[in-house]
Amino acid sequence: MVSLPEQKKSRDARPAVSHHDPYPAVTVDAAGIVLSHNEQAGDLLARIDVGAALGEVAPAWLNEAHLRHTNGAGKELSAWAGGRIDGRPVKALAGPGADGAVTWWLVGESAPAGAVRELARERARSGLLQELSSELLASLNLERCMAVTVQRAAEHLADAAVVVGMGDGHSFPVTRCADRGPVAQERVVLEPGQLPGLAEALLGLPSVSSRWIDPGQTPSWALPDGFVEDAGDIGSVVVVPLPGHGVPAGCLILLRHRREAAFTPGEESFAQLFAARAGAALSIARSYARQALVNEAMMRDLLPPALSRVHGICFSGRYRASVAGDRIGGDFYDLYPADAPEAESVAVLGDVCGKGLEAAVTAGGVRQALHALLPFAADHARLLTLLNKALLSSQRTPFVTLVVVSAVHQDSRVRLRVSSAGHPAPLVVRACGRVEEVPAEGTLIGAFDDVEFKSAEVTLQPGEVCLLYSDGITEARGGPLGDAMFSEERLRTVLAECAGMPPEVVTERVQMVVAQWVGEGRHDDMAVLAIGAPRGNRPTTEETTEETTEEEQPPERGTV
């Protein structure tokens, strides 16, 4: 085929659909503006120019045909239009372009039939490339993109197609399909040197002509099920690299039966155009898959942990991010189980300044620092002081408020040591329905050099719960008018109704009521963590009397 002279186009204009043809060609966008044209079109249409309206530089019949194509979405339209230019009969063939643009090839009535057929074939190829790009870019799933590539290639380019993706040097993802057959995908241990041109294609080197490939050397892993009985029935093979963004995306193998004609140079050239479109989409899908894998790995470290019973103590947590659909944010909680039942397990709930991903990353850094400081957990004041120094040394970390609780199960009770660093005080739900505030106070972390903390001790009888919560709960705005805070008073009312309930019910109930209060309105991150004494073993009469006597007396300083 004859190559077109270089088309004229403005710096910002979209070029015409790539083709090789000696006839006048002009690309026009959906608004009727000329985007580009070749020299032959300039000779035929004297006034044509990039940026001009087609209706002003071309005959009315061509402009009307263009309007029919751009405004006839979903209609069956003829690809051909006809009329006269300077008194000579001319036929125009429409080819699809990007963003609704159309490329028109202008053929004189005296053109040979072979040239007309070649134009029609070129139009079909341009349409195939456009459809392939649209279908591939509609999905960012790598396996689906490979499946679409082999299906389209087997349907339009060959009798069967195989895509070999980028592997680890030992095994490679292989996708196979015969024309109108099922798609098979698997990971195959293979040696690229088994098929001529395969090793080069996987390196992104230019493809080898099919004339230099012996079809009989086609390995069994490259044969789709039901295509041929063995490689001896293959007539021609093409191996084409799939170019990606900076690195190869794999290679495309095209197969034909022995009874079919060999691949022509023109068909191999078109296969390279096909592979370029497919390779770009596969490269994007592969990058997305890698990024998703990295995000998932990072997300696992930032997500709140799953909580359950540890050494006779019940733990439950619930989290709701400020942004709908997000799973992480600036609030966090953690549980560090003790190695032995007689040792203390440590629970933490905190809130860093900010929202969204940046706050979640900051929270992740605070959690890592807390984990490193666990050996000092027996002394809450020392642990919090060391954490404060660590955060002050990091200029990127904003202030943090948090509550630290050390819990141990003794007899039928759970004894807690609670320390607060500028965080809302935890609330204890007694079996009788009374809600008490834990008198733990302290300075927020990461803001001041001098910090002070006052701890408190709490004893939970069977069925009683201590709730840690972030200010996103009490400061959540909603209600009938959408502007009232949920408040600690409402939280106490909800907790009083949860008397005797296990921790997992308490946390679920609190989150559900607050979610109903907020409705569709905006809110901060919301986190709750409940610690409870199981109801399995009730205290003896003597223990009950003793505990009741203690509760009737005014609590000592620092105890509940």
Secondary structure, 3 states (H helix, E strand, C coil): CCCCCCCEECCCCCCCCCCCCCCCEEEECCCCEEEEECHHHHHHCCCCCCCCEHHHHCCHHHHHHHHHHHHCCCCCCCCEEEEEECCEEEEEEEEECHHHCEEEEEEECCCCHHHHHHHHHHHHHHHHHHHHHHHHHCCCCHHHHHHHHHHHHHHHCCCEEEEECCCCCCEEEEEEEECCCCCEEEEEECCHHHCCCHHHHHCCCCCECHHHCCHHHCCHHHCCCCCCCCHHHEEEEEEEEECCCCCCCEEEEEEEECCCCCCCHHHHHHHHHHHHHHHHHHHHHHHHHHHHHHHHHHHHHHCCCCCCCECCEEEEEEEECCCCCCCCCCEEEEEECCCCCCCCEEEEEEEECCCHHHHHHHHHHHHHHHHHCHHHCCCHHHHHHHHHHHHHCCCCCCCEEEEEEEEEEECCEEEEEEEEECCCCCEEECCCCCEEECCCEECCECCCCCCCEECEEEEECCCCEEEEECHHHHCCEECCCCCEECHHHHHHHHHHHCCCCCHHHHHHHHHHHHHHHHCCCCCCCEEEEEEECCCCCCCCHHHHHHHHHHHHCCCCCCEC
